[in-house]
Amino acid sequence: MALGAGGWHLYNEDFMQFDIKKDCAGVHWQEVAEILKRVGMAFYEPDVHRTAFEASHTTIFIYHAEQLIGFGRAISDGVYQAAVYDCAVIPEFQGKGVGKILINNLMAGISHCNVILYASPGKEGFYQTHGFRKMKTGMALFKNTESMKKRGFTE
């Protein structure tokens, strides 16, 4: 890993270079919305994502050859509680270690906290490899109750 002008350069096992930014400067929010839509996650207007990421405690954006390929964020009180949201990697980079880079860097910013997250159905196994465990008492009150039930998030 080496420090670059806009963040960190990191290489995976295949020696692919990834550039990591931990701030929101220069992010193209339309790309964020499009990536979330593409991977089947909730997405909003670009300015809504900008507001959410800028208000977050920890953010990470991963680029390859100047293309945004993954990102995530955590909200936190900065003391002992945090929640991870909006972790996404474009399909052509899934399975290439990008998700691992994303989670490891995101968690480094909240390592002193208890952390919760909700994963897209079918992605729980990925998070379990990073130490997350299913909660027995997790509850949710979503704005789109029926949609979240149909998508497998709630009973």
N, C-alpha and C positions, 0 to 999 in steps of 0.2 A: 504494500500500500504506500502511496506517495501523495503528498499534498500538491494539488494543481492550483491554477489561478482561481477557479470557481468552487473548489471543494477537494475531494479526494479521488485519486485514481486507484482502482482495485482490479485485480485480475482473478478470473475463476480458474478452475482446473484445466480448462482448454486454452488458457492464456488469452481469453477475450478480455479486453479492457472495458471497464465500467467506470463512469464518472459519477461521483456521489455528491449531491448538494444537500445541505441540511437547513437551507432557508428558502423562502418563497420568492426571492427576487428573480425576475425574468422567467418565471414559469408561465407557460401558455395554458391557461385554464380551460380553453376549449378542448385541448388534447386530454386533459384530466377527465373531463366529462365524457369524451368519446371512448377513452380506454375503459372507464367504469362501465359504460353501456356495452362495449364489446365483450367484456368478460362476464356479463350478466349480473352486475351489481347495481345497486341504486345509484342513480345519477341525477343531477340537477343542472340548472343553468350555470355556465362557467363562473359567474360572479358569486354564486352561492358556495361553490367549492373554494374559491379564493378566500371568502370570509371564514369558512370553516378551518381551512389549513392555517391561515394567518392567526387565528385565535387559538390554535393548538399549542401545546407545551413542546412537543417534539415533532419534527417533520423530516422526511427523507424523500429524495427524488433521485432515481437512478437513470442514467443515460448511457447509451452505447452509440458511438459515432454520431453524437449530438441528437439522437432520437430518444425521446422519453420512453422508457420501457417498463418502468415500475415506480411505485410510490406508496407511501403510507403515512399515517399520523397517529399521535397519541395525545389525548387530553389528560390533564393531571392537576392535582392540587400542589404538586411539587414536593410533597412531604412523604405520603405513604399510600396514596391511591392513584391509579391510572387506568385508562381504557384505550385500547388500540382500535383504530377504525381505518376504513378505506385503503386497505392493503391490496394492491393489484399489480399483476405482472402480465404484460401482453402475451398471448398464447405462444407465439414463436420463441419466446425466451423462458417459458415455463420448463422446468426440468433441467435447467442449465446453471443452477445455483444462485439465480437472481433473488428468488424468494428468501433464501437463507441469508444472503447479504442484506436484504431489506430488513428482515426481522432482527438480525443480530445488531445492526446499526440503530434501529428504532429502540430496541430494548436497552441498549447502552445508555440512552438518554433518560430512561426511567428505571434503571436497575435497582434503585433503592425502594421501589414501590411494589405493592400488590397490584397485579395487572389482570384485567378482564378483557375479553373480546368476544365478538360473535362472528363465527366463520360462515362463509357460504356453505350450504349443504353439500357434502361430498369433500370438503377441504379440511375437515377436522383432523384427519390423519397427519397432514402437513404440520399443523400447529402442535400436535402431540409430540412430534419428533423434536420440537423446540421446548419441551417441558410443560406445555399447557395441558391441563386436565379438564375433563367435563365437570361442570358444576351440577350438584343435585338440587340446588335451591335457586338457580337462576330464573329470573322472571323478566318479562318485557311488556311494555305497553306501547305498541306501535301506532302511528297515525293511520296506516293502511292495514288494519287488522286482517281482513280477508286475504289481501294480496300476500302478506307475510305467511299466513297459514298455508295458502296454496303453494308457495315457494319452499315450504318445509322448515321455516324458522320457528314456528310455534305449533302447539297442539290444537 
